[in-house]
Amino acid sequence: MRPNIALVAGESSGDLLGSRLLSGLRRQLPDANMHGIGGKHMAEYGFVSDYPMETLSVRGLFEVLMHYREISAVQKQLSNQLILERPDIFIGVDAPDFNFTVERRLKEAGIPTVHFIGPSIWAWRGNRIKKIAKSVSHMLVIFPFETAIYQAANISVTYVGHPLAEVLPLEPDMLAARKELGLSPAVTVVTIMPGSRLSELNFHTAAFVGAVKLLSQRDPTIQFVIPMVGEKQRNVYMQQVILNKLLDVPVLVVEGCSHTAITAANCVLVAAGTATLEVALLKKPMVIAYKQTWATHQIMRHMAYQPWIGLPNILAREFLVPEFLQDAATPLALADAIWAQLHDDKLVERLKQRFLEMHHSLLRDSARESAQAILQIIKK
């Protein structure tokens, strides 16, 4: 019988991670039916999305509440559909708040559930481990320190390495990236990454592009690049630029080539999230910033267990690169931090070496490791 595998990924970063997982599974199960919720990268491996992935691409406690009805309806419909269908396995790719609910219902119905990438219970909301134990048959984690957390809670777990550590080169080719984008090898390049979610673009664009404007005034020769995930994100960015009267800022906006834009840069201004790890693995200095609603920030601030929000800083257990949150993320503060990194060669070399060590620590054949763990569960 043709294997039937259901997966759910909730946003663009989850789509990339899901595609890496599917690349391993497809080699082992070439005829498998794979469907659920995912994006264009997962579709490259024959995955069929039953619902638009954008439905789940909402971040922030109050932002999720605003879309609760729509998200809840998809959650219920998908769960009911899969209980009737009874796939061989369900794999939740990130999106824990959505996937744990689906996984719990399926696990109670006797369907094996795997969660790929453990939520950051080591950073905040550690009590979620109880919900995980009730929802997940097996955890696939991407940071080596996570295994001990799940083993202590008697949750089956496999460390598979971080997929990005395999996808991104140990030695990025800056000249090739600049050639691809039509940029001069000699010019200073700053890449701006205000986020992939529409809500992030609404919160970050004014401050991020405001920093660009200040940097451009200090050095008119700097070339700025902003990679966008897609047309919707680009449209929201342009709306914010017009709203904040930032049309005179010289910026190259590109779509779908964020890794190239990072590789081409001397420094990156990036919103907190998976993108900060991408920047680190591409060995670039960075300034991290994040803005959200005041209420969401207050709740998350009081629930946090550590002082860092950027993944490179969390992995290093120190402030390797500067972070600016909420009102501290002003155009001037961001511009000053970027300017300092652009003019400190020793810092650049030190960061490159630390990021290279980080890269090696996360490097494993994650597609093969994940596929093997999933296949063992299916066989059982």
N, C-alpha and C positions, 0 to 999 in steps of 0.2 A: 504494500500500500504506500502511496505517495506521502512522505512526511509532511506534517502540517505545523508550521511554526508561526506564532503570533508575536508581534513586537510593537512597542510604543515608544517613540522618541518625541520629545516635546518642543524642540527648538532647533535652530541651525547648528549649534554645537553638538547637540544630541544626534542630529542627522549625520554629522561627520563621524561621531563615535559609533553610531549604529552601523554605518557603512563599513567601518573597519571590522566590526564583529561579523557582519554578513559576508565579508570577503573570505573569512576563514570557514564559515559554515557552508557557503556555496561550494567550496572545493570538496568538502566532505559529503554534502547532500545536494548534488547538482539538480535533482528533480523536485526538491522540496517546494511546497507552497508557502510563501512568506508574505504576510499581510498584517495590517493593523493601522498604525499612524506613523508616518515618516515623511522625509523630504526627498529632494532630487538626488542626493548622493546615495541614499539607500535604494532608490529606484534603479540605479545603475546595476544593481545585483538582482534585478527581477522582483523587487519588493513592490507590493501594491498597497497604496494608502487608502483606507476606507473612509477616512475623515481628513480634512485639511489640517496640516500640522500647525498652522498659524493660530488655530483655536486655543492651543495650549501655551503659546509663546507670550505669556504674561508674567511679569515679575513684580514682587512687592505684595505685602499682606493685603493692603486696601485695594490695590489694583486687581488682585485675584477676586476679591469680594465683588467688585464691580462687574466682573464677567462670570460670577459664580453659576448663574442659571445655565448659561451656554456650556460651560465646562462640565458641570454636573450632569447635564443631559447626555453629553457625549460619553462621559464616564459610565453612566448607567446603561446606555444603549450598547456600548462596546462590551461591557461585562456580560450582559444578558446574551448577546450574540455569541460570545466565546464559550459560555457555559453550555449553550445548546450545541455548538460546533465541536467542543472538546478537542482543542489542538493538542499535539503531543507535548508542547511546552509553551509557556508564555515568558517573554523576556521584556522587562521594563528597562528602557535605556534612560537613565537619569530621570528628570521630572518626578521626583519622589512623592510629592503631595498628590499627584494624579495617580501614579502607578501603584503606590502601596495599597490604595483602596481597591483598585482593580485586582491586584495580586492577592489580597486577602480573600476576596470573594472566590477567585479561581482556586486558590489553595484549599479553601473549605470545601469546594466542589470536587476535590481530588485531582486537580490539574497542577502539575509541577510548575513552579514559578522561579525565575532567575531575575535578579536585579543587577544590572551592569552599571557600575560606578556607585559606590556607597555614598549617601549624602554626608555632608560635612558635620557629622555628629561630634567630631573632635573639635569643632569650632563653636558650635552652638546647638541648642535643642538636643542634647545628649539623650534625653528620655525617649527619643524616637526609636531607640534600639528595641524597646518593648513591642512597638508596632511592627518593626521589621521582623522580629522573631515570629509574629503571628501571620505575616504576609509572605515571607520569602523562604523558598526551599533552599536556595543557594545564592550567596553573594559573590560577585566578581568585583574585586577592588583594584584600584590603579596606583595606590601609594603603598609602599611596603609596610609602613607603620600601622596600617589599618587592620591587618590580619589578626593581631593580638586582641583588638577591641571586640571583633566578632567571635573569636574563639572563646573569649571569656564569657560571652553571652550564649554559648552553645549553638551558634549559628554557623552552618557549613559555609566555608569561604575559600576562595582561590585568589591569590595575587597574580594578576596577568600583565603587569607593567602598564605604562601609559601609552595608548595608541599614538598620541602625538609625537612621542619620542622616536617612533619608527618612521613616521611620515616626514618629519622635518629633518634636514641634513645636519650632521654634526658640524660641518663647515659650510655655512651658507655662502652663496656666490653673489656678492653685492653688485658687481659689475654686470652680470647677466640679468639680474633683476632690474637694474636701471635701464639697460638696453631694451628690455621688454616693455618698460613703461615710457620709453622715449626721454629718459632723464640723463643729463650730463654726468659723467663719472666724477667730475671735479666739484659739482655743486653740493652744498649742504642740504640734506633732505630730512624733513620732520614729518612722520606719518601720524595722522590723527585718527583715533578709533573710538568714537563716542558710544559704541554699542550696536548690537544687532537687533535688539527689541525696539519696537516703536516707542514704548514708554521711555526707554533709555535715551533715545534720540531727542525726545521732547525735553527731558531733564538736562541733558549734557551739552547740546549743540551750542547754546549761547556762550557758556563758559569756555568750551573747547575752542570754538572759532574766535572768541574774544582774545584768547591767548595767542592764537595765530596772528591776529591783527597786531598785537603788541610786539611779537617777535619779528614780524615783517617790518615794523617801524624801526626796530633796532638794526636789522640787517635785511635790506630789500632783496638780497640775492638768495635767501633761503627759499627752497621749493617745498611746498606743502602738498601732501597726498592724503586723501580720505577714501579708504575702501568701503564700499557699501555692499551688503549682502544681496540686495535686489532692488527692483524698481520702487516698491513701497517705501523702503527705507530711504532711498534717494529722494523721493518726493517729500517725505517728512522732514528730512534734512534741509531741503531747499525752502520749505515753508518756514522753518525756524530761522534760516538765514535772512529771508525777506522780512520776517516779523521783527528781528533784532537789528535790522539795517546793517547787515554785514556783507553786502554785495560787493564791496570793493576789495575784499580779501582774495588774493590770488591763490586758488586751491585747485589741484587736479583731483577730480572725483572719478573713481574707477569702480567697476562692479565685478564681484566674484573673484578677486585676486588678492585677498588680504595678506597671504603669506609672501607674495611678491612685493607688496607695498611695505611690509615690515622689513624684509630682507634688503630693500633698497635704501632704508632709512639710516641716518646717524643716530636718531633718537625717536622714541615713540611716546605719544600721550595716549593713554589707554584707559577705558572704563574697566573697573574691577570685574573679574569673571575669568572664564577659560582663556580669553584672549591674552591675559597677562602671562600665562604659562607659555602660550605660543610665542610671545615676544621674547621670553627668557630662553626658550629652546632655540630661537633664532639668534641668540647671543647679542641682543640689543639693549642699550640703556633705556630706561623708561621712567615715566612719571605716571602714577596710578591715581585715578580720581573716581568718585562715585557720588551721585545725588539721587535722592528719592523723596517721597513725601515725608514731611516732618514726623508724622505719627508712626509710619513704618520704620523710620530711622531710630526713633526713640525705643520702640519695642525691640528691634534687633540689637541695638546697642546694649541694652540691659540683659539680653540673653546670650551675649557673646562670651566666650571663654578665653580669648586671646586678643592681643592688641592689633593684629594684622588683618587686612582684608585681601591683599594681593597674594596669589598662590606662590610666587617666587619668595616672598617674605615669609609666608607660612612654612614653606619647605625648609628655608634657611634658618628659621626661628630667630630672625632679626630683621631690622629695616634695611635690607640691601638697597632698596629704591624707595623714594619718597611716596607717601600716600596723602591724599587730600579728600576729606569727606564733607559733604553738605556745604555749609556756608564758607568753610575753609577753601573750597575748590573755586576760588575766584580766578578770573583771567590773569590778573597780575601774579598771583601765587604760582599758577601753573606755568606761566611764561618764565618767571624767574627760575623755577626748578629745571625746566628744559634748558634754558640758557646756561645754567651752571654745568649741566651734563655735557653740553656741546663744547665746553671749553675746559674740560678736565680729562686729559688723555690717560692719566694714571688710573682714574676711576673707571674709565671705559675698559681698560685692559683687565682691571681687577674683576669687574662684573662679567666680562667675557669668560674668564677662567672659572668663576663660581657657577656660571650658567652651564658651562661645559661639564663640570662635575655633576651638576644636577641632571643633565641630559643622560649621562651614563648610568646614573642611579635608577632612572625610570625606563631604561631601554631593555625590552624583552620582546619576544614574538607574541604580541598580545592577541592577534587574530587566531593563531594556532592554539595558544593556551586557553582562550575563551571557548573556541570550538570544541576542544577536547573535554572541557568541563561540562559543556552543554550536552555533548553526545553521550557522555556517561550517564547523565540524568535521564535522557530520553531512553537509553537502553534499559535502565532500571524500571 
